[in-house]
Amino acid sequence: PKIPLDLADLISVAAFAAEIKALVPMLSGLVLCAGIDGAPETRTAQGNELHMSVNHLGHMLLTAELTKLLRKQTKEPARVISITSSAAIDVSPPYFDDIAWTRNKYNKRQAYCLSKACNILFSDYLALREKGNIFTAAIDPGPTVTQI
């Protein structure tokens, strides 16, 4: 079935995950690859900055909601692959303390970089928390030709 998913809307992400949980008994992996770049300052329905919501928060919530299905994979560890960017290393330190962009002047490049750094940190955290039950990787595909 076709299940709608809007990563900018955390209610949509939770609803999508609920549909998946109702359809399948387990998952062997997730590839977290949706993303945006260069958006003007925009707030989602939940008030989050758009880059952070689409590139990170939506993926993080989806993974959290589906972790139990990933843990049910018994033949080998399930996999959670996050597509990130080398731009993650370009994030300036002050922005880590303001992921909601409430104190700093908005900078769409830094918003993208911050969301990609959060992908890497989440991947590392998930690996530590799951202790080998779920394999994680944060991958930079290198230069790509896209419209974003």
ChimeraX attribute file (.defattr): number of C-alpha atoms within 10 A of each C-alpha:
attribute: neighborCount
match mode: 1-to-1
recipient: residues
	/A:1	5
	/A:2	4
	/A:3	10
	/A:4	11
	/A:5	16
	/A:6	15
	/A:7	25
	/A:8	25
	/A:9	19
	/A:10	22
	/A:11	16
	/A:12	17
	/A:13	23
	/A:14	20
	/A:15	17
	/A:16	19
	/A:17	20
	/A:18	14
	/A:19	14
	/A:20	17
	/A:21	16
	/A:22	9
	/A:23	10
	/A:24	9
	/A:25	12
	/A:26	18
	/A:27	18
	/A:28	17
	/A:29	21
	/A:30	18
	/A:31	14
	/A:32	20
	/A:33	13
	/A:34	14
	/A:35	19
	/A:36	15
	/A:37	17
	/A:38	13
	/A:39	15
	/A:40	14
	/A:41	13
	/A:42	12
	/A:43	15
	/A:44	16
	/A:45	12
	/A:46	11
	/A:47	12
	/A:48	19
	/A:49	25
	/A:50	27
	/A:51	29
	/A:52	27
	/A:53	26
	/A:54	23
	/A:55	27
	/A:56	29
	/A:57	24
	/A:58	24
	/A:59	26
	/A:60	21
	/A:61	18
	/A:62	22
	/A:63	21
	/A:64	14
	/A:65	19
	/A:66	20
	/A:67	20
	/A:68	14
	/A:69	18
	/A:70	23
	/A:71	19
	/A:72	16
	/A:73	18
	/A:74	11
	/A:75	7
	/A:76	13
	/A:77	18
	/A:78	23
	/A:79	20
	/A:80	22
	/A:81	18
	/A:82	25
	/A:83	19
	/A:84	26
	/A:85	21
	/A:86	14
	/A:87	16
	/A:88	19
	/A:89	11
	/A:90	15
	/A:91	18
	/A:92	11
	/A:93	9
	/A:94	10
	/A:95	19
	/A:96	14
	/A:97	11
	/A:98	12
	/A:99	17
	/A:100	18
	/A:101	16
	/A:102	10
	/A:103	11
	/A:104	12
	/A:105	8
	/A:106	15
	/A:107	15
	/A:108	18
	/A:109	16
	/A:110	18
	/A:111	25
	/A:112	26
	/A:113	25
	/A:114	26
	/A:115	30
	/A:116	29
	/A:117	22
	/A:118	21
	/A:119	28
	/A:120	22
	/A:121	12
	/A:122	20
	/A:123	20
	/A:124	14
	/A:125	12
	/A:126	22
	/A:127	17
	/A:128	14
	/A:129	11
	/A:130	14
	/A:131	9
	/A:132	13
	/A:133	19
	/A:134	21
	/A:135	18
	/A:136	25
	/A:137	19
	/A:138	20
	/A:139	16
	/A:140	15
	/A:141	10
	/A:142	9
	/A:143	8
	/A:144	7
	/A:145	6
	/A:146	5
	/A:147	6
	/A:148	9
